[in-house]
Amino acid sequence: MSDQPTEPKKKLKKPRGVARLIPGRCIACGARCEAECPTDAVVMNEKGEPTIIIEKCIGCAKCIKICPSDAVEIYYTPEERAILAEMEKQGLIKEAKPRVPAGPKADESYRGVWVFVEQQDGCAASVSWELLGVGQKLAADLAVELCAFILGHDIAHLAPDAFAHGAKKVYVVDDPLLKNYRTEPYLKGVVDLIRKYKPEVVLMGATGLGRDLAGAVATELGTGLTADCTGLTIDKEQRLLEQTRPAFGGNIMATILTRSHRPQMASVRPHVMPKPDPLPGATGEIIKEPLDIKEEDIKVKVLEVIHEDAAGTVDIAGADVLVSGGRGMLGPENYKLLQGLAEVLKGAVSASRAAVDAGWQPYERQVGQTGKTVRPKIYIACGISGAIQHLVGMQDANLIIAINRDRDAPIFEVAHFGLVGDLFQIVPILTKKFQDMAKGDCEV
Ligand SMILES: Cc1cc2nc3c(=O)[nH]c(=O)nc-3n(C[C@H](O)[C@H](O)[C@H](O)COP(=O)(O)OP(=O)(O)OC[C@H]3O[C@@H](n4cnc5c(N)ncnc54)[C@H](O)[C@@H]3O)c2cc1C
């Protein structure tokens, strides 16, 4: 036996750590963390996001518990982590429980980013190229290949376009049964492809066809689908697709994760993502797959295809210039003012939901969350207040000009140029000015 005196064991005290913000997760929910903090350690910036003053933080974790988007975590210094590890070893504390229940683990064998190239009569929907644009960034962040998949009949000519927009491989299912869109054969074709090649991310356009197909595919595969995303990024550490979209009537932006199931599926409306410049001559691998379904197994039969008469309808989503009117227009008869301005700028007239609900403009011209997403070169908002549901549909326009008599209207927060005043005076002056410029007798 040693006669050396043993040093009394130092009692370990559990460190509390300090709260810190996880970049990119805050959804500016309305300062819940600030309200919850008992030591005033949380202050909000002008974007409604918190800054944590670590000198004041006591590590009580109240901000973490209240945060709806898991945007705050407790940070421990290396010394504190060593104490925690020691306490865990001694059985003094249990391993920290994750806040989000782990759930079943996602199948790790799924790899690659896939984009659905939607086509009708052999013409690709331009949202497909927009998705290949964002897909390039996602694939680079995941260090995987970007692939396109095309279904239809006589569609081989679309593969070079997919390569030009960044796809490295194109999966093609070409079959007469796929000539006109029907859910069942398209569903079978897509599900067979996904089950065989196992992509981890699948993106589709939130068009009429895309919405129908994406929902059916996600249901059949038992995976998640986030519709109408406005942002797509990768959490590189966890290999998760961060799918951001407006939630709660557009009042907050929610970032949604598909943690346990694969593939992670998202749809995006046309014109939300920028279209990449094509790289002509780019090539890649084409993989042809058969369609494993017979006509007699398909319940829906196409008897006749009637093309809608496009005359008289306006595609505001494709217009370079939009002159948009809201409740401030006061009535349908006043839209001729906007029509005059739109004509001289070779653009189209669009509207807010308030104007559409009032019956002043048809629904096809509505901009916003429940209308169309537009990305024109110029957007002139006349008598529109700038509610969030309107802004999500137009805030990516290259140049926004707002005319409103209320200088505090939220539309001015996104406008590049703001004109405070009566639209009934300003619009005719602008129209005349642009007419003179068009004639070439205006000094600018
Ligand atoms: C779930 C949900 C979805 C929605 N989806 C959409 C959507 O897709 N699109 C959409 O637009 N809205 C949508 N909304 C409605 C949205 O919240 C607003 O109510 C709507 O955008 C308001 O339209 P507005 O700006 O034309 O009208 P108001 O908010 O009433 O604004 C009128 C503006 O005109 C100005 N004005 C009045 N007279 C003049 C004048 N003579 N000269 C200059 N300015 C003048 C006023 O100062 C005011 O700012 C949605 C709402 C919900 C809840």
The ligand as a Gaussian input file, in Angstrom:
#p B3LYP/6-31G(d) Opt

LIG

0 1
 C      -52.702000      33.299000     -48.373000
 C      -52.656000      34.628000     -49.075000
 C      -52.209000      34.678000     -50.370000
 C      -52.135000      35.890000     -51.041000
 N      -51.669000      35.916000     -52.334000
 C      -51.507000      37.113000     -52.934000
 C      -50.955000      37.197000     -54.246000
 O      -50.668000      36.194000     -54.899000
 N      -50.788000      38.418000     -54.780000
 C      -51.106000      39.589000     -54.134000
 O      -50.918000      40.673000     -54.691000
 N      -51.656000      39.522000     -52.902000
 C      -51.878000      38.331000     -52.309000
 N      -52.463000      38.284000     -51.082000
 C      -53.081000      39.523000     -50.552000
 C      -52.087000      40.482000     -49.916000
 O      -51.943000      40.147000     -48.553000
 C      -52.591000      41.925000     -50.010000
 O      -53.887000      42.012000     -49.416000
 C      -52.681000      42.461000     -51.433000
 O      -51.453000      42.244000     -52.118000
 C      -52.971000      43.938000     -51.386000
 O      -53.116000      44.435000     -52.688000
 P      -52.821000      45.942000     -53.003000
 O      -51.417000      46.285000     -52.657000
 O      -53.260000      46.201000     -54.402000
 O      -53.862000      46.719000     -52.060000
 P      -53.620000      47.577000     -50.763000
 O      -52.827000      46.848000     -49.772000
 O      -54.948000      48.082000     -50.353000
 O      -52.722000      48.797000     -51.268000
 C      -53.190000      49.815000     -52.113000
 C      -52.071000      50.834000     -52.203000
 O      -52.430000      51.823000     -53.150000
 C      -51.956000      53.080000     -52.679000
 N      -52.750000      54.115000     -53.365000
 C      -54.084000      54.338000     -53.247000
 N      -54.445000      55.331000     -54.074000
 C      -53.321000      55.767000     -54.705000
 C      -53.046000      56.778000     -55.673000
 N      -54.024000      57.572000     -56.186000
 N      -51.765000      56.944000     -56.099000
 C      -50.770000      56.178000     -55.595000
 N      -50.973000      55.195000     -54.683000
 C      -52.234000      54.989000     -54.251000
 C      -52.151000      53.016000     -51.192000
 O      -51.301000      53.937000     -50.536000
 C      -51.815000      51.568000     -50.880000
 O      -50.444000      51.429000     -50.544000
 C      -52.551000      37.091000     -50.400000
 C      -52.996000      37.022000     -49.080000
 C      -53.045000      35.810000     -48.427000
 C      -53.506000      35.777000     -47.013000

